[in-house]
Amino acid sequence: MRHLLAALLLLLAGLTSPARADSAAALQAMLDQARARATTQGCEAVPRDSLAGVLCNGHIRVGVRGNYPNFGIADGLGADTRRSGFEIEVARAIAARLGVEARFVTVTPANRIANLVERRVDLVIATMGHTLQRDEQVRFIRPHYYQSTTVVVGDRRITARSLDQMAGRTVCVPLGNADTLHLVQHGVRLLIFDSPQQLVDALKREICSLAMHDDSFFSNSFADPAFAARFEQKLAISALPWGMATPPGSDLAAFLDGLSAQWHAEGRFLQAATGFPIARGFLEDQRSLWSSPACIAAGATPAPGCLGEPSDTTLPPTRFAPDVDRFEAWLRDTLGISITLPMLKTEVAFEAFLRGIIFSLVLVVGSIISTLGLAMLFASALCARPAAARIAARMATGVLQCSPLVLLLFFGYMVASTLVPYSAPVALVIAVVMIGLYNGSSAAQAIGEYHATQRSTSATWPPLRGAIQGAAVQIMSFLVNATKSSAVASMVGVPELLNELTDITSFTSERIMTYSFLLVFYTLLVSLVVTLMRSLQGVFERRAAA
Amino acid sequence: MIEILPSFLPVFLAGLVVNLEIAFASLVLGLLLGLPLAVSLGAGRALAAPAGSLVGLLRAAPTFVVMFFLLNILPREIQIAGHDIQTGLLAVILANAAYAVAYIADNGLVALRALRAGNIATAVLFLPNLTRAFFVLTLASSMAAAVGTPEAIFVTLRQAERLPALSDQIMLFAFVMLFFGAVLQTVFAIINAVRAAILHRLAPA
């Protein structure tokens, strides 16, 4: 069997080697032409970031990550900086192929494209996903040199292994990741972190039991036996191809396209990954793919049919998004106020925003009604003639009043999950009931205490109505409290405004304006309820006086 | 369920200490800002009007929403007196402090007016009311679970997540609810007894 495999490999090598030889010759011809151009036109006349420019300079400026384990790590400062990682190896190999020195520039996800556009670097190899949106800004090299998969990693003791099973759970996510939309659509709550390293720290410190990021990022953590013993990959969400990129219009890109195809075929990318604990499945697949002669067209050009497509992470804009942009610009230019309104700019964000407002309003109204209803229910037991009913009601209200609302919500959620599957309306009903129980028990106690005072001074059993009127102020304060605490329902996945704006933040990255709006919305809502309660109180007092 | 209690209880009690710390820090901040506001509320209109607006705003702001607002606007790395402070912890302390400021300003004003009127009994009730506020803040501090602060409810939720049987999860929750119920009802009974004793001792003969 082994001999048969070896024979097949030899046969394949025989079949493919002419194509590879052609490809290598074509790449060499491109280099020779660039050198000739530099000689004939002079180094001053060729653009710095062109192939000829790089050859003239004798070095290539490569933007790389400085803090991404196994891909681009920088230790030390200045000239003493020691770099390591898969992408560093690739950059060094490219420089060696060009016969120039690799000069590294540390870039971040926030500035890597700007560095290319402003031509501060000739090439970026910095964990950059190839998307249609980025295609408009820089020139991506294809075939892609790597591919990451967004995964959810979690505690091994947690049994959830699908998006549906994640419903109602909290997943810690990095800020500005479009894949959070997949989680949100399945009723997952998000806890957002600024940096990837914070996610790993949060997992280790048990702040999070589930976290989402690229598998490439988690590879370093899984190389640690202690981490691997505690955590595992729960599910994969989506794949993102990673591309090297050059400034737009640079002829270096065409050379690198051919070189990438050739290196995949030769297993050079796989070789560069040696020594780093990163996923190699994509590299192995690409090696098989680009070993096929059909994938290399004439002149070392990769055949379009073999190339991976960029991801489309575009969110459809709202029809009034241009007006929102103009409004933001007007505020900035006229009043000097810089604000962004991401919730109004894309369809998905706007729908979430509207849903959040509607759910918040329903939640508040429902919480007020349930608080009032349950207060009356408990109060009728607390003021009942049979002592057993009063004692039982007092014990129940005592426990409910002293249980943290968060705990009550999760308790209700857990009990309900034995009866019905999770859905937003189910979460809403649970929240309404639990907020009602929490505040209603306190309001009922106030009624009960008033009734007890009346009993001590009255020869007959006082009516419940009188106790309710006597405790009206406390009842109203607990109705206000129910409104104030309604946002806590977000913890069991009710898609009210806090939850929806958190989801919007997770893929838009804008936070200050979003959360300021949230605070204003809820404060106004509470103020409205307070005003209504005061009006009601006035009506009751006038009636009592009459 | 019983078998997890020996390992769960120490973690739970450590979490409860975090709740008490949050409540204490919030109450101290509440006193520092609430008492001057109470004095302002009782002063002339020039001071009382802005102080009243501020207290009204703090009273209307939902603590849970304030916490998320602060979490998202505060810097990620905060050092106080050379110590690194977790943003989530600071956000929950400040959010609870907003409630405490309004509560202390309101109750402080009542106490101040009672003092001016010579009604010592009502004025002294400020102290048991403060104790009640401390325990309300302790309960409210459980919202810190939403931002990953390892307080008592957070560790309970984490423990429940790892229990395979739903019945065990429900029993764990019931245990924690009864624990809170028993402890806080005892504390509130003591507060009420102290209130009654104060009123009895200071009531005019």
Chai-1 contact restraints between the chains, C-beta under 6 A:
chainA,res_idxA,chainB,res_idxB,connection_type,confidence,min_distance_angstrom,max_distance_angstrom,comment,restraint_id
A,R157,B,R162,contact,1.0,0.0,6.0,A-B,restraint_1
A,D194,B,R76,contact,1.0,0.0,6.0,A-B,restraint_2
A,E206,B,R158,contact,1.0,0.0,6.0,A-B,restraint_3
A,I207,B,G148,contact,1.0,0.0,6.0,A-B,restraint_4
A,S209,B,E161,contact,1.0,0.0,6.0,A-B,restraint_5
A,G398,B,G181,contact,1.0,0.0,6.0,A-B,restraint_6
A,G398,B,Q185,contact,1.0,0.0,6.0,A-B,restraint_7
A,V399,B,M177,contact,1.0,0.0,6.0,A-B,restraint_8
A,V399,B,G181,contact,1.0,0.0,6.0,A-B,restraint_9
A,C402,B,F180,contact,1.0,0.0,6.0,A-B,restraint_10
A,C402,B,G181,contact,1.0,0.0,6.0,A-B,restraint_11
A,C402,B,L184,contact,1.0,0.0,6.0,A-B,restraint_12
A,C402,B,Q185,contact,1.0,0.0,6.0,A-B,restraint_13
A,S403,B,M177,contact,1.0,0.0,6.0,A-B,restraint_14
A,S403,B,F180,contact,1.0,0.0,6.0,A-B,restraint_15
A,P404,B,L139,contact,1.0,0.0,6.0,A-B,restraint_16
A,P404,B,S142,contact,1.0,0.0,6.0,A-B,restraint_17
A,P404,B,I153,contact,1.0,0.0,6.0,A-B,restraint_18
A,V406,B,S142,contact,1.0,0.0,6.0,A-B,restraint_19
A,V406,B,M143,contact,1.0,0.0,6.0,A-B,restraint_20
A,V406,B,A145,contact,1.0,0.0,6.0,A-B,restraint_21
A,V406,B,I153,contact,1.0,0.0,6.0,A-B,restraint_22
A,L407,B,I153,contact,1.0,0.0,6.0,A-B,restraint_23
A,F411,B,F173,contact,1.0,0.0,6.0,A-B,restraint_24
A,M414,B,Q169,contact,1.0,0.0,6.0,A-B,restraint_25
A,M414,B,I170,contact,1.0,0.0,6.0,A-B,restraint_26
A,T418,B,L166,contact,1.0,0.0,6.0,A-B,restraint_27
A,K484,B,P62,contact,1.0,0.0,6.0,A-B,restraint_28
A,A487,B,P62,contact,1.0,0.0,6.0,A-B,restraint_29
A,A487,B,F64,contact,1.0,0.0,6.0,A-B,restraint_30
A,A487,B,V65,contact,1.0,0.0,6.0,A-B,restraint_31
A,V488,B,F64,contact,1.0,0.0,6.0,A-B,restraint_32
A,M491,B,A146,contact,1.0,0.0,6.0,A-B,restraint_33
A,R511,B,N72,contact,1.0,0.0,6.0,A-B,restraint_34
A,I512,B,I73,contact,1.0,0.0,6.0,A-B,restraint_35
A,Y515,B,F69,contact,1.0,0.0,6.0,A-B,restraint_36
A,Y515,B,N72,contact,1.0,0.0,6.0,A-B,restraint_37
A,L519,B,V65,contact,1.0,0.0,6.0,A-B,restraint_38
A,L519,B,F69,contact,1.0,0.0,6.0,A-B,restraint_39
A,Y522,B,P62,contact,1.0,0.0,6.0,A-B,restraint_40
A,Y522,B,V65,contact,1.0,0.0,6.0,A-B,restraint_41
A,T523,B,A60,contact,1.0,0.0,6.0,A-B,restraint_42
A,T523,B,A61,contact,1.0,0.0,6.0,A-B,restraint_43
A,V526,B,A60,contact,1.0,0.0,6.0,A-B,restraint_44
A,S527,B,A60,contact,1.0,0.0,6.0,A-B,restraint_45
